[in-house]
Amino acid sequence: MKRLVCMLAVLAVVFGASLAAGAVSVEGDASYLMGFGDNKGQGFAAHAKVELMAEVFADAGFSYVTFGEERTETLLTLGGLYRVASEEDLQIFIGGGYAMLTLTEKVVAAEENGDGEKGNGIFGKFGFTLIPGPKMTLVADVGYAPRFKLNGADDRVSLITARATLSYEVMENIAVQGTVKHYRAGKDIQSGVLIGGGVAISF
């Protein structure tokens, strides 16, 4: 729980710093997620993107997923984006940052009070924002860390994250949205397909 509070505090700091710095724009969303397929996980995710200056953005994401009575996983990404193309209905971004993943086996944590398995690494990112129709916005991105380090593993693995969010504006600056999210670290750690919904804000 302490780790969860810390992660949420990071996202709050991103929003707070953007307001203090007079950011050009701020976008954020939060979703409740449920897993489908072999991995029956459930949890939530939050993302924030802040335009610090023309074409330059700070970007943060957080997810907390629990898989039954077996384990919980938290994934935090912090980084930056550069808008390489901007049209009336399409924006394209490239960037990167730092990713941190923590996996906690519930039985081990209860018996040993351990922190669980941890991983970290630098990733690159590609994303876009598309306006498919009136009041609708599609946001999608893919991140890739080719040399992600997991403690307890001799070799580095690759981390892949992917997300797509479709939102519909119900009132000014507020939208309802549906999200699909997936991440995988090596062969053994993966979220499966997480699907859910929530709210999105922009100002």
Summary of the structure (lengths in Angstrom):
residues: 203
radius of gyration: 17.0
end to end distance: 30.3
largest distance: 55.5
contacts: 663
relative contact order: 0.18
helix: 13%
strand: 68%
